[in-house]
Amino acid sequence: MIDPTTYRIIKQHDFTGILNKPHLAAYDSGSRRLYVGNKGSTLVVFDVSDVLAPKLLATVKPGGDGEIHRVVIAEGMVWLAHEGDSAVYGYDLNLNGASAPKVVLGKQQGFNKTHGLRLRPGTGHGELWATNRPQDAPGSVLRIDAQTHAVIGQPLQTTGVAGDRPNNVEFTPDGRWAYVVKTGAKATKVTIIDATKFEVVAQIEQDATLGLAPHAIIYDRQTQRLFVVNKDSPTVSVIDVKTNTVIRYITIGAEPHGITIGPDGQVWAVAKKGNKIAVIDPRSLTITAEITDAALVGPHSMVWVKTNPGARQQREDAAPVAFAETGYNLTGQFLSFWRASGGLPVLGYPISPIRAANGAVSQWFERGQLECHPDNAAPYTLELARVGVEALAQEGIDRLDLPSVDTAASGCRYFAVTRHTLCGDFLAYWRGHGLRLEDRGIGERESLALFGYPISEPQMERTASGDTILTQWFERARFELHPDNLAGSRVLLGRLGAELQAQQALTSDGGITWTTTAAVNAANHFPFYCD
């Protein structure tokens, strides 16, 4: 189990004797059931209502001893691609250990070493696409109507080359175009299919060294890009669907296998033999995090499940999260706030312990300071300090003396409270980020809670690194524009927390430090400490 906000493994379940080479899985958010397909020929079902204590519900063996690969939920059923049987099986979602498959489609219907299975969006009738990948014949794609359980038409060859081995398929969100990846010997092509006509229209040719044996594929809506893990190259290739060309190869580690879009909007890719997970920003195409925990042994794929609030609170109360990068921990409600505010990209790593000094309890981060106000009404018991105002004051600048304006240009947002404007990239970033309050979406209230009001107009300033860039100050942040970065990562937040902490020499002012919120509660007699 991995927490996507901290990139930490929080628990490892031992299912020896239950799972046998778990391969791919599907999650049903309604029932909170996880359906795990095993290369050892069984489907195992868990109740993951409590992710910290999953319950085994059923184990079924649909056919022979061959491998189960892709698992998909569609039209109230769970569907399995069974390569060993050259078949697709369908079960009711509420299956038990004695359940028989409700649907069996095999060689007579055109299935041959079936591996991939994907639900096509936008059809209205649950159209499943399966990939056949025989070793000694051309591979193909075959369609299933998930409502009638009937095969649609005939198999469609992807390249016509024997042993090309189509592995998986992905669609654009409207279901108009399909992209098929293949893992045959020396395979490099990604096949484009007109999904409405069910015709191959083009092939995307990847580099013979960097894009060898494309194995799995995912579409990112926000950038309109495809991300492909290449099994026989240590890379993820990035395809622009507007031009259908590869625009980047990103090295992640030996034998990439699984790939998905995380709840954080980033691309998560698994390197099986590299024993690693790489997290990629789909806009900047940079690796933002790597998970190389010793618990990762031959990881194959990932599936995201919903966390129940009780389990999250139990996890937070159980132990702090340690950050080796800075040597400090996050725990309790400080950890909850950090997650809710956006985690690493927004606040950065903790750079101090929880600390009581001058009558206040706080913790410093690279880009800010988090303060406890136990007398405030929820959800404002924890607040970000006004580090923007404080940093300017450290430079001898009163924010009220900064030039202000009375109106805003077209497309900008004017704040009469401070007589400043927000425009362009800075406005988009401000509106796109916020502190999540009371399960609301992100609106101006949430953005104000995280960054505060603008307290300057944009102006060119020299940063601590010596670069001169467009900068705008806020009550709790400093926005910096880096125009050479790709769209989506051009606005970065200044390291105000680190700069202020260095100036104030907080480690030598006689304050008291704690590493857990329980210690702070006891020492300060806060019965409802930031809860």
KAJO-V620330 format. One record per pair of residues at least 24 apart in sequence whose C-alpha atoms are under 6 Angstrom apart, sorted by the first residue. I is the first residue (numbers start at 0). J is the second residue. Records with the same first field share a line. If there is no record, write none. Layout:
I: J  J
This chain:
4: 338
23: 69
24: 70
25: 70  71
36: 67
37: 67
38: 66  67
39: 66
40: 64  65  66  67
57: 95  96
58: 96
59: 96
68: 114
69: 115  116
80: 113  114
82: 112  113  114
85: 110  111  112  113
86: 110
115: 166  167
119: 174
120: 174
121: 173  174
130: 165
132: 164  165
134: 162
135: 161  162
136: 161  162
137: 161  162
138: 163  164  165
167: 215
180: 213  214
181: 213
182: 212  213  214
186: 211  212
187: 211  212
228: 255
229: 255
230: 254  255  256
256: 299
257: 299  300
271: 297  298  299
272: 297
282: 487
283: 485  488
339: 434  435
340: 434
352: 514
353: 513  514
354: 511  512
355: 510  511
356: 510
364: 496
365: 494  496  497
366: 494  495  496
367: 495  496
373: 528  529
380: 529
385: 474  475
386: 475
387: 473  474  475  476
388: 474
450: 475  476
451: 475
